[in-house]
């Protein structure tokens, strides 16, 4: 892919996020995205066939960025003196910051995908891929505080559920510190519930 095409794709992705967040995914059009990016429809269709494909490219990019953040956050665990689950959760939450713009867009696309069997399968596959790439960081960090996880898949699913549920609460009341603290507490309880004390620490 040429440098120019890479730049075009990136501008389209950035424009799409802004348009989707403002207009709503279901009400957005290719023309709106192109206008925001400063391109013609030809530029769009030389990179994406549909708005669905564009969103999935956006999701893939953000997922890669999140995994990079997670790697950085848990590398800090290796350098820091961590002794309990709360410290692991603190590093985990650094890797998954809340972004209201992205939450609005992804929530709408998820609802859209649930009406489309093919898209539903794509979402399931990508969620599993993200979990597979990120779970090892959590397991390694927990090992450092003397905990093992009998069922990593169950822990990953539980963490996604906590993140999605508390994200809505925190974004609805961004200035309420109690809501944010409950998010931290719930993550800590879930990680503790899905892990066991081990005899030796790594």
N, C-alpha and C positions, 0 to 999 in steps of 0.2 A: 504494500500500500504506500503510495507516494506521500511525501510530507504534506502536500497541499490537500490531498484527500483526507488525511488524518485530521488536519485543521478544520476542514469542512464538517466532518462527522462530529468533532468536538463542539463546534459552534451550534450545530443542529441539536445535539444532546442538551446543551446548556439552555438553548432557546425553548426546547420542549419542556424542560422542567419548569421554567417560568410560566409558559403558557398553560400547561396542565394545572399548575398550582393556582393560577388566577381564574381560569375558565372552567376547570374541571375536565377530567380526562374524556368523559363522554361527550362533552360539548366542544372539544378542541378539534381543529381541522389542520390538514396538511398546510393549507394556505396561511393559517395563523402562525404556525411554527416557522415556515419559510420567511414570512414577513418579519418576524421577530429576529430571525438570524441574519436577514439581509440577503437571502438567496431566492432563486427561482424554484419552481416545482421540479425542474430537471435535476437540480442539485440534490433535492431530497430523494428522488426516485433512483438516482445513481448510487445511493447509499443504503436506502431502506425501501422495502416494498409496502409497508403499512405502518400506521402509528403503533400497532401492537409490537412490531419488530423493533421499532425505535425505542419503545419503553423497555423491552427486554434487554436491549443493548445498554441502556442507561442503568438498569438494575445490575447487570453483569459488572459494569464499571464500578458502581458503588459497592458491590459485594467485594470486589478485589481490594478496594480502598479500606473497607472494614477489616478484612483479613490482615492487611498490612498494619492497621492500627492495633489489632489484637496481638500481632507478633511483637510490635514495639512495646505494648503495655506489659506483656508477659515476659519480655526480656528484662524489663525493669524488676519483675518479681525475682528473677535470678540474681540481680544485683542488690536487691533490698533485703532487709531482715524482716521476713514475714513469718508469723507464728500461728495465725488463725484464719478461719474462713473469711472473716470480715475484710482482711487485707486482700485476699484473692478477689472478693467481690468488688472492692474499690478499683482494682486494676481492670477487672472485666467491664465495669461501667465507663471507664475512660475510653474503652474501645468501641462502645456502642452509644455515643451521645445522641440525644433526642434532637430531631430536626423537623420542625412543624411543617415546613414546605414539602419535604419528602414524605412525611407521614400522610398528608392529605392526598398526595398523588398516588402513593402505593396502596392506600386503603381503597381508593376508587378503582384502581386497576384490578385489585384482588376481587372486588365485587363483580367487575366486568368479566374476569377470567372464570369465575364460578359459573357463569352462564355458558361457557364455551369448553366442552370436554378436552379439546386439544390444548388450549391454554392452561387449563387446570392441571393437566399432566406436566406441562412445562414448568409450572410454578412448583409443583411437588418435587420434581427432579432438581430444580435449582436450590430449593430450600435444603434438600438433603445434601447437595454438594457443598453448600455453605457450612452446614453443620459438620460435615466430614472434614472440612479444611480447618475449622476453628476449634472443634472439640479437643484435639490433642493439646492445644495451649492450656485449656482449662484443666485437663487431667494432669498435665505436668506441674502446673502451679499448685494444685491440690496435693499432689505427692510431696511437694516441698513443705507442706504444713501437716504432713502425716495422715493424709486421707486418700482412700481409694474409692473408685466408682464402679459398683457391680454392673450397672447397665448404662453405659455412656449414651446410648441412643435415647433412653428415657430422660436422662438429665438434659440433653440437648433440647428435646421437645419441651420439657418443662421450662427451661430458660427462655425459649422463644415465646411461650405462652405468657410468662411473667413480663417479659419485655413489652410485648404487644398490648397487654392489658393495662399495665401501669403507664405506658406511653400516653395513652388517651387521657388518663387521669391527670398526669403531670402537665400535659399540654393544655388541658382544659382549665387548670388552676396553676399557671406557671409561677405565681407569687405566693403560693401556699407552701411553706417549708415542711409542714407535716406530711403533705402528700408525697413530696420528694423523699422524705425520710422513710415513709412506709415502703416506697419502692426499694430502697436499699435493704430494709429489714426483710422484705419478702424474698428478694434475691438470696439473702443470707440464709433464711430458713429453708428455701428450696435446695440450695447447694448442700446444706447440712443434711437434709432429709434424704437426698439421693447419694450420699457418700458415707463411708464408714471410716472409723479410725483404723489406721494400720499400725503394725508393730514397729516399723522402721520408717524413717523419713529419707527421701532421696537427697 
